[in-house]
Amino acid sequence: MIKKLRVREVVSDIMTIEQAMEYLQMTRKTLLKLSLEGKIQGAYKLGKQWRYSRRKLLEMIEGKTA
């Protein structure tokens, strides 16, 4: 049961580009540009799609990571 909870936590931490756009209040163009430049912590490509870590985005917003 503990492992299933951890998997759920990880899955709920993953955001699509649309969710990240809303969360960061950025346009798709800006978010993609910053992601490609490596300026968005927790951004990674899964196949052809971008995914974002909610936890890393929150840390970035709060100034905990550069």
N, C-alpha and C positions, 0 to 999 in steps of 0.2 A: 504493500500500500504506500509506503514512503516513496518508492521509486516513481509510482504513478503521479504522486503529488509534485515531485520535482519536474517531471516531464510537462505537466500542466503549467507549472510556473514558467518554464522555459518557453513554451508555446505562447503563453499570454504576454511574454516580453517581446515577442517578435511582431513587428509592424510592417505593413505594406507601404509603398511609397505614398499612396493616398492618405493613409492614416498618419504617416510622418508629416506630410504636407499640412494637414489640419493641426496636428500637435504643435508644430513649429511655426505655423502661420506663414508659410512660404509658398511661393509658386513652384510648380513642377520643374520649370526651367532652372530656377535658382537652386533648388534642392539637388537636382541632378548634377549641376555644375560643381557645387560644393562637394558632393559625394565623389565625383570623378577626380577632384583635386585632393581628396583625402582629408578634407577639413571637417567632415562629419564623423564623429566617433561612433563606432558601432554600426557603420554602414557596410554592407557587403552584398555581392551579387550572388544570387542563387539561380543558376542558369542564366536566363536573359533578364531576370527581374531583380530589382533592388529590394533588400530587406534591411530593417533598422531595429536596433535594440532600444526598447523603451527606457530601460535603466541607464544605458549610456547617453541617450539624448537628454534625460533628466539631469544626469551628472554634468553634461556639457552646459546646459542652461543654468544650472546652479553654480557654474564656475569651478567645479571640482576637477575637470580635465581640460586640457588645452585643445 
